[in-house]
Amino acid sequence: MNSLAHPQLRFTPTVADPDGPRELVILGSTGSIGTQAIDVVLRNPDRFRVVALSAAGGRVELLAEQAVALGVHTVAVADPAAERPLREALAAKAQGAPLPQVLAGPDAATELAATECHSVLNGITGSIGLAPTLAALRAGRVLVLANKESLIVGGPLVKAVAQPGQIVPVDSEHAALFQALAGGTRAEVRKLVVTASGGPFRNRTREQLAGVTPSDALAHPTWAMGPVVTINSATLVNKGLEVIEAHLLYDVPFDRIEVVVHPQSVVHSMVEFLDGSTLAQASPPDMRMPIALGLGWPDRVPDAAPGCDWTKAATWEFFPLDNEAFPAVELAREVGTLGGTAPAVFNAANEECVDAFLKGALPFTGIVDTVAKVVAEHGAPRAGTSLTVEDVLHAESWARARARELAAG
């Protein structure tokens, strides 16, 4: 298997001080993944040092606080209008200490991704993370990947530049698969089993989902995430994206990737081997564990997150996925099989439909229904190694515009 993420292969970047703390760049530092990564770093100053941070620019006070606490040399914001408020916040919090360099603009995170360091954590949300992903890989950094969209929309582009072992996944499901795959050779793998919490509506029929409100959908029973990811979890679009991601990361055919509903979110995913054995990775739902695994790999970070308490009785449940009520996973399989620009169309249309739903312009079931219409209209995608970044951007632009038209009625 020509897998992008391979736990038995080690990619070693060239770093200035291989014996000191591992130098990191964190993209998307003010988001959920970024803030938890910084928590891991601050609790392990002997192991990690953050040299640069980037964020969208909506939370400049937090970004400035992070930059000063970590002593980074560069801070970047995607929104040029956030540059001045960021500089002011840095000056106020630094209290005379040297100020970091400030970069601003849509290409700032991409520039940071090529900064001299050991690893780049891409915690950006959305397909805008594609350019930084490619930049980090081309610069020879270990890519700690939380930005699944960049791999999904740019699969052939990423596969063309990534070296074996250069990507370590951070999604809890893919970190689980990453660990379980170490238990056997790739030729021994029968299938991957990706678990899903089922979101807040796992027992509802399609008819019962019609009246779901944004506040209902944002109330995830297990995970605390941003609004887009939370809605994606409720529709199971997120699980569809993860199926595509698993296919690209581990080079396993779609018909050998299964989704099972596991409400407790303790077993994060499983690998079934040819002899009938199944290896599962289990831990309480806390993203600091897979983040720490990605930052420290191949070493584990002690006490990154609490483990399971085996002194207490517990029940783990597993249910088959209701594809009629939640058609997103099967749609994602079709999109992943089409390849080319189809995944970019799927992802971009979904982001627009989620936005329309949150604004009350689209019913909950209309999210995936509308995405399916956009994918169908897109037709046969441009596929194969000829795919370019421009192809992806053009497909996304068309998909967003068409999704907005359909959502508007």
SELO-857727 format. One line per field, with one value per residue: chain; x, y, z of N, C-alpha, C, O in turn. Coordinates in steps of 0.1 Angstrom, whole numbers. Example, Ala and Ser with C-alpha at 12.3 -4.5 7.8 and 13.67 -1.06 7.14 Angstrom:
# SELO-857727
ch A_A $
n.xx 132_128 $
n.yy -57_-22 $
n.zz 78_71 $
ca.xx 123_137 $
ca.yy -45_-11 $
ca.zz 78_71 $
c.xx 132_129 $
c.yy -33_0 $
c.zz 78_79 $
o.xx 142_134 $
o.yy -33_11 $
o.zz 85_80 $
END
This chain:
# SELO-857727
ch A_A_A_A_A_A_A_A_A_A_A_A_A_A_A_A_A_A_A_A_A_A_A_A_A_A_A_A_A_A_A_A_A_A_A_A_A_A_A_A_A_A_A_A_A_A_A_A_A_A_A_A_A_A_A_A_A_A_A_A_A_A_A_A_A_A_A_A_A_A_A_A_A_A_A_A_A_A_A_A_A_A_A_A_A_A_A_A_A_A_A_A_A_A_A_A_A_A_A_A_A_A_A_A_A_A_A_A_A_A_A_A_A_A_A_A_A_A_A_A_A_A_A_A_A_A_A_A_A_A_A_A_A_A_A_A_A_A_A_A_A_A_A_A_A_A_A_A_A_A_A_A_A_A_A_A_A_A_A_A_A_A_A_A_A_A_A_A_A_A_A_A_A_A_A_A_A_A_A_A_A_A_A_A_A_A_A_A_A_A_A_A_A_A_A_A_A_A_A_A_A_A_A_A_A_A_A_A_A_A_A_A_A_A_A_A_A_A_A_A_A_A_A_A_A_A_A_A_A_A_A_A_A_A_A_A_A_A_A_A_A_A_A_A_A_A_A_A_A_A_A_A_A_A_A_A_A_A_A_A_A_A_A_A_A_A_A_A_A_A_A_A_A_A_A_A_A_A_A_A_A_A_A_A_A_A_A_A_A_A_A_A_A_A_A_A_A_A_A_A_A_A_A_A_A_A_A_A_A_A_A_A_A_A_A_A_A_A_A_A_A_A_A_A_A_A_A_A_A_A_A_A_A_A_A_A_A_A_A_A_A_A_A_A_A_A_A_A_A_A_A_A_A_A_A_A_A_A_A_A_A_A_A_A_A_A_A_A_A_A_A_A_A_A_A_A_A_A_A_A_A_A_A_A_A_A_A_A_A_A_A_A_A_A_A_A_A_A_A_A_A_A_A_A_A_A_A_A_A $
n.xx 8_5_5_-2_-1_18_24_46_67_92_95_120_126_148_163_173_182_183_184_172_141_112_105_77_51_20_-10_-40_-44_-62_-85_-104_-87_-62_-60_-61_-38_-19_-22_-12_15_23_23_43_71_97_97_85_85_69_72_59_27_-6_-38_-72_-80_-101_-100_-81_-71_-68_-50_-28_-22_-15_8_26_28_40_62_68_83_70_38_7_-21_-50_-69_-64_-74_-72_-46_-36_-51_-41_-13_-15_-26_-6_15_5_3_29_45_69_87_104_87_69_73_49_26_3_-27_-42_-23_-6_-6_2_28_39_38_60_80_111_112_103_78_45_15_-15_-43_-63_-97_-115_-113_-94_-71_-56_-34_-15_-10_2_24_38_45_61_82_94_86_73_39_13_-18_-48_-66_-87_-100_-82_-68_-88_-100_-78_-66_-50_-30_-18_-9_10_32_38_59_66_54_53_30_11_-19_-45_-72_-95_-104_-88_-63_-67_-69_-44_-28_-38_-31_-5_-3_-1_9_4_-6_-21_-44_-79_-102_-111_-126_-146_-156_-186_-201_-227_-240_-264_-288_-292_-311_-332_-357_-357_-379_-384_-362_-367_-377_-356_-337_-312_-301_-307_-291_-266_-261_-241_-237_-213_-188_-170_-170_-163_-189_-194_-181_-196_-222_-217_-212_-237_-252_-237_-220_-194_-185_-186_-167_-145_-143_-135_-111_-98_-95_-77_-55_-47_-48_-68_-94_-127_-148_-139_-140_-157_-185_-195_-219_-212_-221_-208_-183_-157_-143_-123_-118_-113_-93_-97_-82_-70_-72_-94_-90_-96_-83_-87_-86_-89_-100_-110_-132_-112_-95_-69_-53_-50_-39_-15_-2_2_19_41_50_74_72_53_34_36_7_-9_-37_-65_-68_-88_-110_-107_-117_-143_-176_-187_-204_-202_-216_-225_-238_-254_-251_-277_-285_-305_-317_-294_-278_-253_-229_-229_-231_-207_-189_-195_-186_-159_-151_-155_-135_-110_-122_-145_-147_-140_-161_-182_-174_-173_-199_-213_-203_-215_-242_-244_-240_-263_-283_-278_-285_-312_-322_-324_-337_-328_-326_-323_-297_-278_-293_-293_-265_-261_-275_-259_-235_-244_-250_-226_-213_-192_-160_-129_-102_-75_-39_-36_-49_-51_-43_-57_-78_-92_-99_-115_-136_-146_-155_-175_-192_-199_-213_-235_-247_-255_-275_-294_-301_-313_-336 $
n.yy -12_22_43_74_81_63_43_27_38_63_97_120_153_179_197_226_223_193_181_196_210_201_220_238_248_263_263_280_287_298_284_254_230_243_257_236_222_241_240_214_219_239_224_208_219_211_194_206_235_264_281_298_312_311_325_331_358_368_367_385_393_369_356_373_369_342_343_359_344_321_330_333_338_347_359_353_366_359_378_410_433_428_432_456_458_435_440_461_447_429_446_457_434_424_441_455_435_418_421_399_392_403_389_394_387_367_348_344_323_302_310_308_281_270_277_273_245_216_203_210_219_217_232_246_253_241_242_261_254_240_251_258_232_219_236_231_203_204_219_201_195_177_169_176_167_181_194_181_187_198_176_161_176_181_157_141_161_164_138_136_151_144_126_92_85_112_125_128_120_138_139_122_97_89_90_69_48_49_42_16_3_-2_-27_-48_-60_-42_-58_-76_-63_-63_-47_-12_2_28_48_65_90_94_118_143_132_105_84_92_92_100_116_126_143_165_188_198_223_249_253_229_212_221_212_190_158_148_159_191_214_236_255_247_222_209_209_194_170_164_159_139_144_150_124_112_127_118_92_94_106_86_67_80_85_59_42_23_5_19_1_-13_1_8_22_26_32_46_55_63_72_63_42_49_42_12_-15_-43_-74_-100_-125_-123_-110_-79_-48_-22_13_29_55_81_107_131_155_162_140_127_149_154_129_133_156_146_122_97_93_90_113_117_115_131_132_122_87_57_47_19_8_13_4_1_5_-2_6_-4_4_-2_20_43_46_57_78_93_101_110_97_76_92_105_84_79_103_102_80_90_110_134_166_163_157_183_198_186_192_221_228_218_234_259_252_245_270_283_268_275_301_299_295_271_239_213_186_195_202_180_170_192_194_170_175_195_181_162_178_188_166_144_146_165_145_125_126_151_170_203_230_252_240_229_252_265_246_247_273_274_254_266_289_277_262_282_294_273_269_293_290 $
n.zz 0_-8_13_27_54_75_101_106_92_92_89_86_92_82_107_126_153_163_187_207_221_202_174_165_142_144_128_127_153_172_172_181_178_177_202_221_213_220_248_253_245_264_287_283_281_278_257_235_213_202_173_155_148_134_125_117_123_137_164_179_203_218_201_203_231_231_215_230_254_244_232_205_172_149_139_122_104_85_77_65_77_103_111_122_148_159_162_180_202_207_215_238_255_255_271_269_261_234_202_181_146_123_100_74_56_29_21_42_61_45_39_65_69_56_72_89_108_128_128_113_125_111_117_106_96_69_33_26_38_21_5_26_36_13_11_35_32_9_18_34_60_88_86_107_107_110_94_76_52_34_24_14_-7_-23_-29_-50_-54_-29_-25_-45_-35_-9_13_22_54_61_69_98_111_128_134_156_148_127_138_156_138_127_148_153_130_132_143_125_93_62_42_56_63_65_67_74_102_109_135_146_165_160_165_177_168_164_167_152_126_90_85_110_113_98_110_126_143_141_168_179_164_170_195_204_217_227_218_219_196_167_150_122_120_140_130_107_120_130_106_96_75_82_88_64_50_65_57_31_36_51_31_14_31_39_18_13_-3_-9_-5_16_38_66_84_117_142_173_202_227_221_228_218_191_165_144_133_112_107_85_97_113_136_155_160_183_191_221_242_265_252_242_226_230_233_206_194_208_202_175_175_189_177_167_194_225_244_278_299_283_281_300_307_301_328_343_366_369_360_327_296_262_231_199_167_135_108_98_67_53_68_72_46_39_41_22_0_1_-4_-31_-42_-35_-49_-75_-76_-86_-91_-77_-49_-39_-48_-34_-7_-7_-14_7_28_22_23_50_62_51_64_91_91_88_62_50_54_78_67_41_38_30_9_-9_-14_-27_-51_-62_-66_-84_-106_-112_-124_-144_-131_-135_-134_-119_-122_-135_-121_-108_-85_-94_-107_-85_-71_-89_-92_-66_-64_-83_-71_-47_-55_-69_-49_-32_-48_-51_-24_-19_-32 $
ca.xx 0_13_-3_4_2_22_30_59_77_95_100_128_129_161_160_185_187_175_184_164_127_108_100_64_43_6_-19_-54_-41_-73_-96_-105_-75_-51_-60_-58_-24_-11_-23_-2_28_26_25_55_80_110_95_80_86_62_80_50_13_-15_-52_-80_-80_-113_-98_-67_-67_-64_-38_-17_-20_-8_21_34_30_48_75_70_90_61_24_1_-35_-55_-76_-55_-79_-68_-32_-34_-55_-31_-1_-18_-28_8_23_-1_5_43_50_83_94_105_75_71_70_35_23_-12_-32_-47_-12_2_-5_10_42_43_39_73_90_120_107_102_64_35_1_-25_-56_-73_-109_-120_-103_-84_-59_-48_-21_-5_-7_12_37_45_50_71_93_100_82_62_26_4_-29_-62_-73_-90_-105_-71_-65_-100_-102_-66_-60_-39_-20_-11_-2_22_43_40_68_61_55_54_18_5_-33_-49_-86_-94_-107_-76_-52_-70_-65_-29_-22_-42_-25_8_-4_0_13_-7_-12_-30_-56_-91_-110_-111_-139_-145_-167_-193_-210_-241_-245_-275_-301_-289_-322_-343_-359_-356_-391_-382_-351_-371_-379_-344_-333_-298_-298_-307_-280_-253_-259_-235_-237_-200_-176_-171_-163_-168_-202_-194_-178_-207_-233_-213_-213_-251_-256_-228_-211_-181_-181_-184_-153_-135_-142_-126_-97_-92_-91_-65_-44_-42_-49_-77_-106_-139_-157_-133_-140_-171_-188_-204_-223_-207_-225_-200_-171_-145_-135_-123_-119_-108_-88_-99_-72_-75_-74_-105_-87_-98_-76_-94_-80_-99_-96_-121_-132_-104_-87_-55_-46_-45_-30_-2_4_7_31_53_52_69_71_40_35_29_-4_-15_-51_-69_-71_-101_-110_-111_-123_-157_-184_-190_-210_-199_-226_-222_-250_-252_-255_-290_-281_-317_-318_-282_-273_-241_-217_-229_-228_-192_-183_-196_-178_-145_-148_-153_-122_-108_-127_-158_-146_-140_-175_-189_-170_-176_-213_-217_-200_-225_-255_-244_-242_-277_-291_-276_-292_-326_-326_-324_-340_-317_-324_-319_-282_-272_-301_-287_-252_-263_-279_-247_-226_-250_-249_-211_-211_-179_-150_-116_-96_-62_-27_-36_-56_-43_-49_-67_-90_-99_-105_-126_-147_-152_-162_-188_-201_-205_-224_-246_-253_-263_-287_-303_-305_-322_-349 $
ca.yy 0_35_51_87_80_50_43_20_45_75_108_129_166_186_208_233_217_180_176_205_209_200_233_237_259_260_271_279_286_303_274_243_222_251_260_224_220_250_234_203_225_246_215_200_229_205_186_214_250_269_293_307_310_318_325_339_372_372_367_390_393_355_353_380_363_330_346_363_333_311_336_330_348_352_357_357_366_359_390_421_443_424_434_467_454_425_447_468_438_424_457_458_422_421_449_458_423_419_418_390_397_401_388_396_384_353_338_344_309_294_314_303_266_267_282_263_239_202_199_220_215_224_231_255_247_243_239_271_248_232_257_256_218_217_243_223_191_208_224_190_194_167_176_171_171_182_200_170_192_200_163_156_184_181_144_138_171_160_125_139_157_138_115_82_88_126_130_122_125_143_135_111_85_86_87_56_38_50_33_2_-3_-7_-40_-58_-55_-37_-69_-83_-55_-67_-34_-2_5_42_50_78_92_95_131_144_127_91_75_98_89_111_124_133_152_177_200_201_237_251_251_214_206_225_206_177_151_143_168_205_218_248_253_240_208_203_206_182_158_161_154_128_148_148_110_110_133_110_80_98_109_73_61_87_83_45_35_12_8_24_-10_-20_11_7_32_21_42_42_68_67_79_59_35_59_35_-1_-22_-57_-81_-111_-136_-121_-101_-65_-39_-9_23_34_66_91_117_143_157_164_127_126_161_151_119_139_165_139_109_84_91_94_124_112_122_141_133_111_74_50_43_5_4_16_-3_9_-2_4_2_-2_2_0_34_44_54_64_90_100_97_117_88_70_102_108_73_81_114_98_71_98_117_147_178_160_160_197_203_181_200_235_229_216_246_269_247_246_284_286_262_282_314_296_296_258_229_204_176_201_203_169_170_202_190_159_181_202_170_156_188_189_156_138_156_164_136_120_134_164_180_214_239_261_232_228_265_268_238_251_286_270_247_275_297_269_258_294_295_263_272_305_286 $
ca.zz 0_-9_22_31_68_78_115_106_85_99_81_95_86_86_117_131_166_164_201_216_220_188_170_158_137_146_120_132_168_181_171_190_178_181_216_228_210_229_261_253_245_276_297_280_275_275_245_223_213_191_167_148_150_125_128_107_126_144_179_179_217_222_194_210_243_228_209_241_263_238_228_190_164_139_140_110_103_72_75_65_86_117_114_132_161_164_166_193_213_211_222_252_263_256_282_267_255_219_195_170_133_120_86_72_42_27_19_54_67_36_41_78_68_51_82_94_121_127_124_111_128_103_124_99_92_55_22_26_44_11_2_37_36_3_14_46_26_-1_26_41_74_92_86_117_99_115_84_66_39_24_18_6_-19_-31_-27_-59_-52_-17_-27_-54_-29_4_14_31_68_64_75_110_113_142_137_165_141_119_148_160_127_126_159_152_118_136_148_115_80_54_34_65_67_58_65_84_108_114_144_146_177_156_167_186_162_159_167_145_112_81_87_123_111_90_119_134_143_143_182_182_157_176_208_202_230_232_215_218_183_160_145_110_123_148_121_99_128_131_93_93_65_87_87_50_48_71_49_20_42_54_18_9_40_41_5_14_-11_-2_-1_27_49_72_94_127_152_187_209_238_215_235_207_181_152_145_121_112_100_77_105_121_148_153_170_185_200_230_252_267_241_245_214_234_231_192_191_214_194_162_178_195_171_171_209_231_254_290_305_274_284_309_301_306_342_343_379_369_350_315_284_249_222_184_159_121_103_91_55_48_75_71_34_36_40_9_-10_1_-11_-45_-45_-34_-60_-87_-75_-93_-84_-71_-34_-37_-50_-22_5_-8_-14_21_37_19_28_65_64_49_75_104_89_86_48_45_65_81_57_29_36_22_-4_-18_-18_-37_-63_-68_-70_-96_-117_-115_-134_-144_-127_-140_-125_-122_-119_-141_-112_-103_-75_-101_-109_-73_-67_-99_-89_-54_-66_-90_-62_-37_-62_-72_-36_-27_-57_-47_-11_-20_-38 $
c.xx 9_5_5_8_5_29_43_70_79_101_108_132_143_158_174_191_179_175_176_149_122_101_88_59_28_-3_-33_-53_-52_-85_-95_-92_-63_-49_-56_-43_-15_-11_-13_12_32_29_37_66_94_109_92_83_79_70_71_36_5_-29_-59_-80_-92_-111_-83_-62_-61_-51_-26_-13_-11_6_31_38_40_62_78_77_81_47_17_-14_-40_-62_-67_-60_-76_-54_-30_-39_-46_-18_-3_-19_-14_16_18_2_20_50_65_92_94_92_78_68_56_33_7_-15_-35_-35_-3_5_4_25_47_46_52_84_99_115_107_88_55_22_-9_-39_-66_-85_-112_-109_-93_-71_-51_-35_-11_-1_4_25_45_52_62_84_100_97_73_49_17_-10_-42_-71_-77_-94_-94_-67_-76_-101_-90_-58_-48_-27_-11_-3_11_34_47_50_62_64_55_42_14_-8_-36_-64_-86_-96_-94_-64_-54_-65_-50_-23_-25_-34_-10_8_-3_6_2_-13_-22_-43_-68_-100_-108_-125_-139_-158_-173_-201_-225_-247_-257_-288_-300_-301_-334_-344_-357_-367_-389_-371_-356_-373_-367_-340_-318_-293_-298_-295_-266_-251_-254_-234_-223_-189_-180_-163_-169_-181_-203_-192_-190_-219_-230_-214_-228_-256_-248_-220_-197_-176_-178_-170_-142_-133_-133_-112_-90_-87_-78_-53_-38_-43_-57_-90_-118_-148_-151_-132_-155_-173_-198_-207_-219_-209_-215_-187_-158_-136_-135_-122_-112_-102_-91_-89_-78_-78_-87_-103_-91_-91_-83_-86_-91_-93_-108_-120_-125_-94_-72_-47_-41_-36_-16_5_10_20_43_57_67_69_57_43_28_18_-9_-30_-54_-72_-84_-99_-116_-117_-138_-164_-188_-196_-207_-209_-221_-235_-247_-257_-268_-287_-293_-319_-306_-275_-259_-229_-217_-226_-213_-185_-183_-187_-163_-142_-147_-140_-122_-113_-140_-157_-146_-154_-183_-187_-175_-191_-219_-215_-211_-239_-255_-247_-257_-286_-290_-283_-307_-331_-328_-328_-328_-315_-320_-304_-276_-280_-295_-273_-252_-266_-267_-237_-231_-248_-235_-207_-197_-168_-137_-108_-81_-51_-27_-43_-46_-50_-60_-79_-98_-106_-116_-138_-154_-160_-175_-197_-207_-216_-236_-254_-261_-275_-297_-309_-315_-335_-351 $
c.yy 13_45_63_87_66_49_35_26_59_85_117_142_170_198_213_226_204_175_184_202_209_213_231_250_255_269_269_279_290_294_263_235_230_253_248_220_228_245_223_209_231_236_206_209_223_197_195_228_255_281_302_302_317_316_333_354_377_373_372_390_379_352_360_374_350_333_350_352_323_317_333_341_354_349_361_357_367_372_403_432_440_427_445_464_444_431_455_459_432_434_458_446_420_429_451_447_425_414_408_397_394_400_389_393_370_343_337_331_300_297_308_288_262_271_270_258_224_198_211_213_223_222_241_247_251_241_250_266_241_238_256_241_215_224_236_211_194_213_213_189_182_175_169_176_170_187_190_175_194_187_158_163_183_168_141_148_167_148_127_144_151_127_104_85_103_132_121_128_128_140_122_97_80_84_73_45_38_41_19_-5_-7_-21_-51_-52_-51_-48_-77_-76_-60_-54_-25_1_19_44_64_79_91_109_131_137_113_82_81_93_102_121_132_144_165_189_204_216_238_249_236_208_209_219_192_170_147_153_182_210_231_245_245_225_201_200_194_169_154_155_142_131_146_134_107_115_124_97_83_100_95_66_67_85_69_36_22_15_12_12_-17_-9_12_18_25_32_37_55_72_74_76_51_44_54_21_-6_-37_-63_-94_-123_-135_-113_-87_-58_-26_0_29_44_75_102_130_145_160_151_126_137_158_139_124_148_157_127_109_82_96_104_119_121_133_143_121_98_68_46_29_0_7_9_6_0_6_-2_5_-5_4_14_33_53_61_78_99_96_102_108_81_80_105_96_75_92_110_89_79_105_130_158_175_162_175_203_199_190_214_237_227_228_257_265_248_261_288_280_270_296_312_296_282_248_219_193_182_203_193_168_180_199_179_164_188_192_164_165_189_178_150_148_154_156_133_130_148_174_190_222_247_253_231_241_268_259_242_264_283_264_256_284_289_265_270_296_285_265_284_302_291 $
c.zz 0_0_25_46_72_91_116_98_92_89_90_87_90_95_122_143_168_179_211_215_205_185_161_153_139_138_125_148_177_180_181_190_182_196_225_225_219_243_263_254_258_288_295_273_272_262_232_225_201_186_159_149_138_129_117_110_134_159_182_194_222_214_199_223_241_224_220_250_257_233_213_183_153_142_127_111_89_68_76_75_101_121_124_146_167_169_179_204_217_219_237_261_265_268_281_261_240_212_184_157_130_105_85_58_40_24_31_60_58_37_54_77_63_60_86_108_118_121_123_115_120_109_118_95_77_45_20_32_34_8_13_38_25_6_25_40_17_7_34_56_76_93_96_112_106_104_73_53_29_17_9_-7_-28_-30_-36_-57_-40_-19_-36_-47_-15_4_23_46_71_70_87_112_127_144_146_158_133_127_154_150_126_136_157_140_121_141_138_102_72_46_43_68_58_56_76_89_115_123_143_158_173_158_176_181_158_158_159_131_103_83_100_122_104_98_128_132_145_158_185_176_163_190_207_216_235_230_215_206_178_154_132_112_131_139_112_107_129_118_89_80_69_86_73_46_53_64_37_25_45_41_13_18_40_29_6_6_-3_2_11_39_54_82_104_137_166_196_220_234_223_226_195_167_154_132_122_103_94_85_114_133_145_164_171_194_208_240_253_256_246_234_218_232_216_188_196_207_181_165_182_187_165_187_214_242_267_295_296_277_293_301_306_321_343_356_379_358_339_304_272_239_208_176_144_118_95_79_49_55_73_58_30_34_27_-2_-11_-5_-26_-50_-45_-45_-73_-87_-82_-85_-76_-56_-31_-38_-38_-10_5_-7_0_30_34_24_43_69_62_59_88_103_87_72_42_56_67_71_43_27_27_9_-14_-23_-28_-51_-70_-73_-83_-108_-121_-125_-133_-142_-135_-130_-128_-118_-125_-133_-108_-92_-82_-104_-97_-69_-77_-95_-76_-56_-73_-80_-52_-43_-64_-60_-31_-35_-53_-33_-10_-26_-52 $
o.xx 18_0_17_18_-3_40_50_81_70_110_102_139_148_151_184_203_168_166_174_146_128_91_87_62_25_-3_-38_-60_-53_-95_-86_-86_-55_-38_-49_-37_-5_-1_-6_20_43_36_41_70_101_119_96_83_82_73_75_33_10_-33_-53_-79_-93_-119_-75_-50_-51_-42_-15_-1_-2_16_42_49_48_71_89_77_84_44_21_-20_-33_-62_-62_-52_-77_-50_-22_-31_-44_-14_5_-15_-12_22_26_5_24_60_73_103_86_86_88_62_50_38_0_-8_-31_-38_7_16_11_34_59_55_56_96_94_114_111_88_56_18_-10_-46_-76_-85_-112_-97_-83_-60_-40_-25_0_11_14_36_57_63_72_95_110_105_66_48_13_-13_-47_-83_-70_-92_-96_-64_-74_-104_-91_-46_-37_-16_1_9_20_45_58_48_54_75_57_42_14_-9_-32_-68_-78_-90_-91_-55_-44_-59_-44_-13_-17_-31_-4_19_-4_7_-10_-25_-30_-52_-67_-105_-102_-134_-132_-169_-166_-208_-233_-259_-260_-298_-307_-301_-345_-334_-356_-365_-393_-371_-348_-370_-369_-339_-311_-283_-290_-288_-257_-240_-261_-230_-222_-181_-191_-151_-178_-185_-212_-199_-193_-225_-238_-217_-231_-265_-253_-213_-188_-164_-169_-163_-132_-122_-124_-102_-78_-76_-69_-42_-26_-40_-53_-95_-120_-155_-157_-124_-164_-163_-208_-198_-223_-201_-214_-180_-150_-124_-146_-125_-105_-106_-87_-87_-89_-86_-90_-113_-89_-92_-86_-79_-100_-82_-117_-110_-131_-85_-64_-35_-29_-27_-6_18_21_29_54_68_72_66_51_54_16_20_-13_-35_-47_-77_-91_-88_-128_-121_-144_-158_-191_-193_-209_-210_-214_-241_-238_-266_-270_-288_-291_-321_-307_-266_-253_-221_-206_-220_-207_-174_-173_-180_-155_-130_-138_-133_-132_-110_-146_-167_-152_-158_-191_-196_-180_-196_-228_-223_-215_-246_-266_-254_-263_-296_-300_-287_-315_-343_-332_-322_-319_-304_-316_-300_-270_-274_-294_-270_-244_-261_-265_-232_-223_-245_-232_-199_-191_-167_-135_-107_-76_-53_-18_-43_-35_-62_-70_-90_-111_-117_-127_-149_-166_-171_-186_-209_-219_-226_-247_-266_-272_-286_-309_-321_-324_-344_-361 $
o.yy 13_55_63_92_57_55_37_21_65_82_122_142_166_207_207_225_205_167_180_192_217_218_223_260_244_281_258_271_285_296_263_232_225_252_249_214_223_246_222_204_229_240_198_207_228_193_191_234_250_291_314_290_327_306_341_362_389_379_364_389_379_346_354_373_347_327_347_351_317_309_331_353_365_338_371_349_374_376_406_439_449_426_443_466_444_428_455_462_429_430_460_448_413_424_449_449_431_404_410_408_383_409_384_397_361_331_331_327_292_288_303_282_250_270_259_265_219_190_221_204_235_212_244_235_263_239_248_272_236_231_252_238_208_218_235_208_187_211_215_184_177_185_157_187_159_186_189_168_192_187_153_157_185_168_138_144_168_147_119_142_153_118_108_89_107_142_109_140_122_138_113_88_68_76_66_35_27_34_10_-17_-15_-27_-63_-40_-54_-47_-85_-81_-60_-52_-29_1_20_41_73_69_87_111_121_137_109_73_75_90_113_133_144_153_175_200_213_221_228_243_232_200_202_221_182_177_144_156_186_209_236_233_236_216_189_190_186_159_142_146_134_123_142_132_99_109_123_91_75_96_94_60_60_83_67_25_12_26_8_13_-27_-11_16_22_19_39_26_63_84_80_84_52_46_61_19_-1_-43_-59_-98_-132_-144_-109_-82_-61_-19_-5_35_42_76_105_139_136_159_152_124_136_160_140_120_147_161_121_119_71_105_104_117_133_144_154_111_99_75_42_27_-11_2_7_18_-12_18_-14_15_-16_12_20_25_65_71_88_111_87_99_111_80_76_107_99_72_91_114_89_76_106_136_160_184_167_179_212_207_194_219_246_234_231_263_273_251_264_295_287_273_302_321_296_280_250_218_191_175_205_196_165_176_201_179_160_187_193_162_161_192_181_150_158_144_160_138_140_157_186_187_220_250_258_233_241_274_264_242_265_289_267_255_286_294_264_268_299_289_263_284_310_288 $
o.zz 8_-6_27_49_71_92_125_98_97_81_100_78_100_91_122_145_175_182_222_209_197_192_152_158_134_140_127_154_189_187_189_201_190_201_234_234_224_250_273_261_263_297_303_262_264_256_221_236_190_194_157_151_133_135_110_100_137_166_186_196_228_220_200_226_248_228_220_255_265_230_209_188_148_147_121_119_80_56_87_81_109_132_134_156_179_180_188_215_229_229_246_273_274_273_290_257_234_217_177_156_134_97_94_48_48_26_31_63_63_37_55_84_65_57_87_118_108_112_129_109_122_107_125_92_73_49_12_30_37_8_10_41_29_3_24_44_18_2_41_64_67_100_94_114_109_105_62_43_17_5_-1_-17_-41_-31_-32_-59_-40_-14_-35_-51_-10_-5_32_50_83_76_86_114_136_156_144_162_133_123_156_153_124_133_159_141_114_143_141_101_74_43_37_75_46_45_87_81_125_118_140_162_181_153_182_188_149_150_159_124_109_83_100_131_105_93_136_121_149_160_193_183_162_196_209_226_247_239_212_207_183_152_131_107_129_141_109_101_129_118_80_75_62_83_70_38_47_64_34_18_42_41_8_13_40_29_0_7_8_13_16_48_46_89_99_141_170_197_223_242_226_226_189_157_164_121_132_91_97_81_122_140_133_176_160_203_203_245_244_251_252_232_209_229_214_180_189_205_178_157_179_190_160_191_208_248_267_295_301_275_293_290_314_325_342_357_389_347_341_304_271_238_205_179_141_124_87_80_42_48_74_59_20_26_20_-12_-22_-12_-33_-60_-54_-50_-82_-98_-84_-73_-70_-50_-21_-30_-33_-3_14_-1_4_38_44_29_49_78_70_63_94_113_85_70_31_67_58_66_34_15_16_-1_-26_-35_-38_-61_-82_-84_-92_-119_-133_-134_-122_-149_-142_-118_-138_-111_-121_-136_-104_-90_-76_-103_-97_-65_-72_-95_-75_-51_-69_-80_-48_-37_-62_-60_-26_-30_-51_-31_-2_-26_-58 $
END
